[in-house]
């Protein structure tokens, strides 16, 4: 018996998880991913698509872990 939690330093999103088609600097977006994940707050991390190519630098503003999923909000700081 155990508890699995990922510590992620890259936010990797698919469209159905909240990856916007167009990213705007300064705008906040919501995301939701399966499983329990921990993200750093207060520092910039990469936002990548499912191909793992960075598309922006973002800051995780808040996230919640509940019921085997992680939901949160990120702010775009720079579009690459």
C-alpha positions in Angstrom: 0.0 0.0 0.0 1.4 3.4 -0.8 0.7 6.9 -2.0 2.1 8.2 -5.3 2.8 12.0 -5.7 4.8 13.6 -8.6 7.0 16.6 -8.0 6.9 18.4 -11.4 9.1 21.4 -12.5 7.5 21.5 -16.0 3.7 22.0 -16.5 2.9 19.7 -19.5 -0.6 20.2 -20.8 -2.9 18.8 -23.5 -5.8 20.9 -24.8 -8.3 18.9 -22.7 -6.2 19.7 -19.6 -6.3 23.4 -20.1 -3.6 24.2 -22.7 -4.8 27.4 -24.4 -4.7 27.7 -28.2 -3.3 31.3 -27.8 -1.2 32.4 -24.8 -1.2 36.0 -23.6 1.4 37.4 -21.3 -0.1 38.4 -17.9 -3.2 36.3 -18.4 -4.2 33.5 -16.0 -5.4 30.1 -17.2 -6.9 27.1 -15.4 -5.6 23.6 -15.7 -6.5 20.1 -14.5 -4.3 17.0 -14.6 -4.9 13.4 -13.4 -3.1 12.1 -10.3 -1.5 14.0 -7.5 1.2 16.5 -8.5 3.2 19.1 -6.6 4.4 22.2 -8.5 6.7 25.0 -7.3 5.1 28.3 -6.6 6.6 31.7 -6.8 9.2 30.9 -9.5 8.9 30.5 -13.3 8.7 27.1 -14.8 8.2 25.9 -18.4 4.8 25.3 -19.9 5.0 22.6 -22.6 2.7 20.8 -24.9 2.4 17.0 -25.1 5.6 17.0 -27.3 7.5 18.5 -24.3 8.6 21.6 -26.4 8.5 24.6 -24.1 6.0 27.2 -25.3 6.0 29.7 -22.4 7.4 30.5 -19.0 4.6 30.5 -16.3 4.1 30.9 -12.6 1.8 28.5 -10.8 -0.5 30.8 -8.8 -2.3 28.1 -6.9 -3.1 24.4 -7.2 -5.3 21.9 -5.3 -4.8 18.2 -5.0 -8.0 16.2 -4.4 -9.8 13.1 -5.6 -6.8 11.8 -7.6 -6.4 15.0 -9.7 -4.5 18.3 -9.5 -6.3 21.5 -10.5 -4.8 25.0 -10.5 -4.2 28.3 -12.1 -1.0 29.6 -13.9 0.0 33.0 -15.2 1.9 33.4 -18.4 5.1 35.5 -17.9 6.7 35.0 -21.3 5.7 33.3 -24.5 8.6 31.5 -26.2 
